[in-house]
Amino acid sequence: MAGVNVLNSFGMRMLLTSAKALANYDSKLVLLKPQPLPEKALESAGLYHALRVVHDIDRAYALLGVALLVA
């Protein structure tokens, strides 16, 4: 989400719908490094934790259950 500068209710609904659809397949949606304005909008709407917002790639991998391979 680093390239998203504005997030309105339509965008929030799309993210929430996508997260719910992924959950039906035992998958997850993790939002990585949102800009301050969209992050504040998610917090204000009460969706910050429901959508798993993180700022660290290692935390995102951990939430997704992906092992990071380092050669």
Backbone as CSV, one residue per row, in Angstrom:
resi,resn,N_x,N_y,N_z,CA_x,CA_y,CA_z,C_x,C_y,C_z
1,MET,0.810,-1.195,0.000,0.000,0.000,0.000,0.853,1.258,0.000
2,ALA,2.134,1.115,-0.188,3.025,2.267,-0.145,2.687,3.305,-1.209
3,GLY,2.075,2.906,-2.308,1.741,3.829,-3.380,0.342,4.414,-3.296
4,VAL,-0.417,4.036,-2.276,-1.797,4.528,-2.123,-1.785,5.755,-1.227
5,ASN,-2.220,6.898,-1.769,-2.202,8.147,-1.015,-3.535,8.467,-0.356
6,VAL,-4.633,7.964,-0.914,-5.976,8.260,-0.408,-6.769,6.959,-0.378
7,LEU,-7.565,6.787,0.665,-8.407,5.602,0.774,-9.801,6.039,1.216
8,ASN,-10.782,5.857,0.346,-12.152,6.239,0.686,-12.952,5.000,1.093
9,SER,-14.225,5.184,1.349,-15.064,4.076,1.828,-15.170,2.963,0.789
10,PHE,-15.158,3.307,-0.496,-15.201,2.284,-1.537,-13.951,1.405,-1.471
11,GLY,-12.801,2.030,-1.308,-11.554,1.276,-1.199,-11.516,0.408,0.042
12,MET,-12.016,0.935,1.155,-12.066,0.155,2.392,-12.971,-1.055,2.234
13,ARG,-14.109,-0.845,1.592,-15.043,-1.958,1.371,-14.408,-3.017,0.485
14,MET,-13.688,-2.604,-0.546,-13.013,-3.539,-1.428,-11.969,-4.358,-0.664
15,LEU,-11.208,-3.695,0.197,-10.206,-4.410,0.991,-10.867,-5.393,1.955
16,LEU,-11.931,-4.963,2.621,-12.622,-5.827,3.566,-13.269,-7.019,2.859
17,THR,-13.892,-6.779,1.714,-14.511,-7.856,0.930,-13.453,-8.844,0.463
18,SER,-12.321,-8.326,0.024,-11.226,-9.202,-0.418,-10.692,-10.043,0.732
19,ALA,-10.537,-9.431,1.906,-10.048,-10.170,3.073,-11.022,-11.279,3.459
20,LYS,-12.317,-10.986,3.417,-13.322,-12.005,3.749,-13.333,-13.122,2.715
21,ALA,-13.199,-12.777,1.439,-13.171,-13.795,0.386,-11.943,-14.691,0.542
22,LEU,-10.810,-14.110,0.850,-9.595,-14.902,1.061,-9.737,-15.817,2.270
23,ALA,-10.401,-15.327,3.318,-10.597,-16.136,4.524,-11.410,-17.394,4.223
24,ASN,-12.297,-17.320,3.243,-13.071,-18.501,2.852,-12.188,-19.604,2.290
25,TYR,-10.995,-19.246,1.860,-10.042,-20.214,1.302,-8.825,-20.382,2.206
26,ASP,-9.016,-20.081,3.486,-7.940,-20.169,4.477,-6.714,-19.362,4.070
27,SER,-6.941,-18.232,3.434,-5.867,-17.318,3.052,-6.048,-16.001,3.794
28,LYS,-5.037,-15.138,3.705,-5.073,-13.880,4.451,-4.678,-12.720,3.561
29,LEU,-5.160,-11.552,3.917,-4.765,-10.307,3.286,-3.991,-9.504,4.317
30,VAL,-2.787,-9.106,3.967,-1.960,-8.278,4.838,-1.605,-7.014,4.073
31,LEU,-1.844,-5.872,4.684,-1.524,-4.595,4.058,-0.165,-4.127,4.578
32,LEU,0.764,-3.922,3.662,2.134,-3.599,4.039,2.446,-2.127,3.771
33,LYS,2.936,-1.466,4.776,3.443,-0.093,4.713,2.484,0.920,4.081
34,PRO,1.308,1.088,4.655,0.406,2.104,4.103,0.936,3.520,4.372
35,GLN,0.561,4.441,3.516,0.873,5.850,3.718,0.083,6.351,4.934
36,PRO,0.497,7.459,5.544,-0.168,7.948,6.762,-1.667,8.220,6.612
37,LEU,-2.091,8.839,5.522,-3.513,9.171,5.371,-4.402,7.929,5.253
38,PRO,-4.071,6.969,4.387,-4.885,5.750,4.341,-4.842,4.958,5.654
39,GLU,-3.698,4.955,6.308,-3.588,4.250,7.586,-4.508,4.889,8.626
40,LYS,-4.533,6.200,8.671,-5.422,6.913,9.599,-6.886,6.630,9.271
41,ALA,-7.220,6.565,7.982,-8.595,6.259,7.573,-8.993,4.858,8.044
42,LEU,-8.094,3.892,7.918,-8.378,2.527,8.383,-8.561,2.493,9.896
43,GLU,-7.728,3.240,10.604,-7.853,3.313,12.067,-9.197,3.927,12.457
44,SER,-9.555,5.025,11.813,-10.803,5.728,12.127,-12.027,4.871,11.850
45,ALA,-11.944,4.032,10.819,-13.063,3.170,10.452,-13.097,1.884,11.286
46,GLY,-12.094,1.687,12.123,-12.047,0.475,12.946,-11.616,-0.759,12.180
47,LEU,-10.927,-0.572,11.065,-10.520,-1.705,10.225,-9.031,-2.017,10.314
48,TYR,-8.321,-1.255,11.089,-6.861,-1.381,11.144,-6.418,-2.807,11.482
49,HIS,-6.974,-3.385,12.529,-6.556,-4.727,12.939,-7.277,-5.821,12.165
50,ALA,-8.479,-5.543,11.726,-9.230,-6.534,10.948,-8.541,-6.831,9.623
51,LEU,-7.841,-5.845,9.094,-7.174,-6.018,7.804,-5.685,-6.317,7.943
52,ARG,-5.195,-6.459,9.144,-3.794,-6.797,9.386,-2.844,-5.830,8.685
53,VAL,-2.716,-4.663,9.235,-1.817,-3.643,8.705,-0.471,-3.784,9.407
54,VAL,0.590,-3.905,8.632,1.938,-4.030,9.198,2.896,-3.110,8.451
55,HIS,4.011,-2.815,9.094,5.020,-1.940,8.487,6.331,-2.668,8.237
56,ASP,6.394,-3.920,8.585,7.630,-4.689,8.471,7.379,-5.922,7.601
57,ILE,8.207,-6.112,6.592,8.024,-7.226,5.661,8.131,-8.577,6.372
58,ASP,9.013,-8.674,7.362,9.139,-9.930,8.098,7.860,-10.255,8.863
59,ARG,7.227,-9.229,9.429,5.950,-9.417,10.137,4.864,-9.845,9.153
60,ALA,4.871,-9.262,7.962,3.892,-9.644,6.935,4.059,-11.115,6.565
61,TYR,5.302,-11.529,6.344,5.554,-12.943,6.026,5.088,-13.850,7.163
62,ALA,5.355,-13.435,8.393,4.952,-14.246,9.545,3.436,-14.388,9.605
63,LEU,2.710,-13.297,9.389,1.243,-13.360,9.410,0.700,-14.242,8.295
64,LEU,1.393,-14.248,7.179,0.957,-15.064,6.039,1.413,-16.513,6.167
65,GLY,2.273,-16.774,7.120,2.783,-18.134,7.284,3.781,-18.522,6.214
66,VAL,4.512,-17.517,5.723,5.495,-17.754,4.672,6.869,-17.726,5.278
67,ALA,7.651,-18.738,4.985,9.022,-18.773,5.468,9.911,-18.017,4.484
68,LEU,10.693,-17.108,4.992,11.606,-16.332,4.174,12.889,-17.128,4.010
69,LEU,13.244,-17.418,2.771,14.459,-18.171,2.499,15.590,-17.206,2.191
70,VAL,16.670,-17.340,2.923,17.836,-16.499,2.706,18.958,-17.391,2.256
71,ALA,19.509,-17.082,1.102,20.614,-17.916,0.563,21.946,-17.391,0.986
